[in-house]
């Protein structure tokens, strides 16, 4: 059957529970606009809302990926891919015991097998012995079908879009409501105009024809090495700029924040990247009031780096960025801006609301 599962998902709410399972307390049609709005959002009010079927399909998929990271032996499931004329991905998607206990799926469903392409998703529900359930397509909207279909579409998009892939892996490493909302909205916006041919049948996956999407054992070893490296970086000393690097009259521009303001450990490596010249510009993004400007000042405080100016981009930028001519007696003199002074003498400039620039 052909279905636009992503638009239909907003009209479907299964069961009596209010919250989307394993989704940070989000509910069906939760407003997540304050967390993320996709550039292609075409809703009348420009809002982001979450749907239960999409959210729970993603929760199951993310749970599988997280399990694989912790257990690369293959017992936790699998994510495979191959190239032919049409690109394909394949999933072995175990259903955790708690999903059956909490009646998210029927008690006899122990796993899904999925094969997804550009517009076709084949899936089957299997029991504890790995046998395909004969009645698996009889209640698509009651989650025989939505969970594996959403998971298959998400896996295919990971293969197709490296930014989405990176977003998923970032969420696996450090799950937050913000990244979950962004994953949900990105998947929806990418698939909202697609009709998928949904087929309940054995996906007929021959493992010998597919490759592991990740080399999971390798990914886990790399993750362990990266975690260790990050701890080492977080505990490392920050190399500050010598005061002689800057004109004495600008040393008072080095931020002086009270002791309760502490630099986040994960920003230490960024400080050293700035100090070594590996990073000349940094973008912090997020809702108002989350500490972006404070983080910038903390970085400059730790580095001993003068903040030459904090510029709000909602105002007239010309004189702040380029400088301006000012009458002086019988002539007009050019007065440098703090930005050109930062370029000339060294220092940082913080641009707030840069999306208005």
VEXGU-205495 format. One record per residue (C-alpha): y, x, z. Coordinates in steps of 0.05 Angstrom, whole numbers, plus 5000, padded with zeros to 4 digits. Layout:
BEGIN
YXZ...
REM end
This chain:
BEGIN
500050005000507150234985511750235046518650485063516050665132522650975155527050375142521649895165521050285231527650005255525049295250518649445287517749535361510649545387508149375456512349155516514749845539522149985531522150745524519751145464513651515491514852255508521952225481526652395538527451655558530351445490529050705475527950335410534850325375537850805426544751035407544451805401551151885365553752335420547952805409547652865333550352545269547352765203552252955147548852435102549351875152551451255114551150735169557150275172559650565238556951275226552251215286545451525300540051085328532751225342526750795323520450745366515350855310518951465283520151745353513051675375510251955310514652565321512652615394505352645375506653155320510953595366505753545420500553805372504954395349506454575422498954555438497355005379502555505403499055535471492055515442491555835373483855785373484055135331481754665386488754395393489254155321491454455255497054475204495154715135498454745067497154934995500754964928498354604867502154204816504453794875505354104943500753854998500253915073494453735117494053575191488553525243492353135295488853055362490952465406491752705479487952315532494452065563496351715498490051295503490651205579497650945571495450495513499950815461493850815416487250455422482050785466477350955409482451355370481552095387484852425327488052315259486652685195492552685148494152945079501352855056504952984990511752804961510352054960503151954982500151985051492651925062490251875133484351675175483351525249477151835279473151735343470752235395465052445349469752565290467351935253472451545213473950855244472350295196477949835219483250385221487950045171487549355200493549435246498249935212504349705250500549765316500050505305493750645268498450815211505550975235503951565279500051975228504651765170510951995206507352635227505152765155512252645129515053115182509953655164511553595090519053655104517754285145514354575084520054365039526154515083526555165121532354915163528154325187522454815200527055245243529554635280522454415296520455105321526755155363524954495395517854725409520555345444525854955484525354195479531953825491534353105477539453395428534353745384529653135388535252685363536953175308529653225286529052465285535552365247534252925197527352655181530051945173535852155128531052565085525952005077529951355084529951215009522651394997516950914987510451235008503751034980499950965046492451015038487350935094481651365072478352025088483652535066477852965041480853625064476854235046479254775095477355315047482555044997488255065049491755605087494455575158501655365154502955855209498656445225498156145294494956735329500457165299505856675317503456655389503357415395510257445363512756905410510157295470513457935445519957565432519857245501518857925532524358215489529057655508527757775582529058515571535458355533537557855586536758375641540158925602547159175617552858955573556459525540563959395549569659635506573460235533580560025554583460565510581060165450586959685460594459745468596259725542600759115533594758695511590058885569592858295609589857845555582758005578580457345610580357325686575756755705573656635777566956875802563556185798563856245722557656635703555556865634549056535610543457055605541956855533549057065513548157785536544958005471550757675433555658075475552358725455551958505382559558405383560559065419556459435366560059085308553758705286557358045297564657945281564957185284561156685328560755925321559355495382558154755366556854145408560253545441566853615478566453865550560054275542563354945557564255245488571255535501569155775570563156135540567856485491572356715547566356935589563857365531570757685524571257785600564558145601566458575541573458735565576058425501583158145499583757415477589957455434590456705424586956035431588755615370587554875364586154735291588754025294595854315293599754655238595755295226600355675179604955975231599156095280594756455230599656775180605956875222612856605204619856815184625256705237632856775227635657375265643257445258644957545185637757655163630857345167625357725203617857635197614257525263606957675264602057165290597157295346591657295293594857855253596058235318588658165334586958455266591959015274590859205347583958925363582158305403579157615397581956955373578856295394579455725344578255035375576254435333575254885273572354305234579654065227581954715196
REM end
